[in-house]
Amino acid sequence: RSMEARAISVRQRQPDETDKIVLAGVAVFVAIAIFFRIIGFELIRSDVRDYVLWSHEWWHTQDPFHLPVYPVVIWFARSITLDLLDQGLLLQLVAVAAWWVSVYYVARTLELLKIRNYEWGVALYALFPFIGVSYAAWPISDSICHALTAYALYCMYRKAWPQMTVALGLAILTHKALWPVSLLFGALYQGGAELSFDM
């Protein structure tokens, strides 16, 4: 499609249920972030602190228990913002952006599978309190991993194998939880990922 056709498509696009879910998620994120500020909760602690410290020298191995993609993302975000933002706010913005990416590709994947009322699935993913938007307010590496995995899943059903491989490879280098999940992706790849649903 030409750039002009894409621009017309964007202008003609009407808000849908997924947009409402994203707005609800952003509202929840803002509420959690404000609550953290009110109670004086320190974001830069535990794993988050380790990643931030590593991001200053991401080319060195700092910790055998963590993986390198998130420190590189933090370094890149800090560089393009000229280190002008509060560190906690910067990480939350990175995390909420990654959350939005993952919600977008979950929605596109469910739509691709032709699942009726797929918005319910999007809402369950986006707003689930222990996986969804809460990981944007508490900016550990999970939201980056979720975004990469959601994109890899979408690429798999689109049979975009190179993009899927790159996304899954980055996800594996973001969080160890993806190591066993990658085996499932491999099995689906070998099977041709021909799953479809009529629900």
C-alpha positions, 0 to 999 in steps of 0.5 A: 500500500502507498503512503497516501493510502496508509494515511487515509486509512489512519484518518478513517479509522474509528476508535474500537473496543481495544482503544477503550481497553487501552485507555482504561489500562492507561488510567489504571497505570496513572492511578497506580503510579500516583499511588506509588508517589503518594506512599513514597514507594521507591521504584529503583529497588531489587531487580529494577535497581540491578537493571539500572546499574547494568544499563550504565555499562550494558556491554559488561556481564554484571549479573548471572541471574539477569539477561541483557536486553532490558539494560540496553533498552534502559540505556537507549531510552535514557540516551534519547531523552538526554537523561533529563527524566527522573529514572523511575518515571523513565522506566515506567514510560518504557514499561507502559509503552511496551505494555501498549505494544503487547496489547496491540499485538494480542488484539491483532492476533486474536483478530487474525484468528477470527475470534468473535468478541475478541475484545474480551481476550484483549481485556483479560490480557491487558487488565489482569492485575498480576500480568497486565498493566501492573507490570507497567507501573512496576517496571521490571523486565516483564513488560518488554518480554511480553511485548516481544512475545506478543509480536512473535506470536502475531508474526507466527500466525502471519507466517513472518518467520524471520520477524518471529525468530528475531522477536523470540530471540530477543525475548529469550535474551530478556527473561528466562521464563521464555526459555520453555515457552520458546519450545512451544513456539518451535513446536507450533512452527514445526506444525505450521501454526495452522491453528484457527478458532471459530468462537 
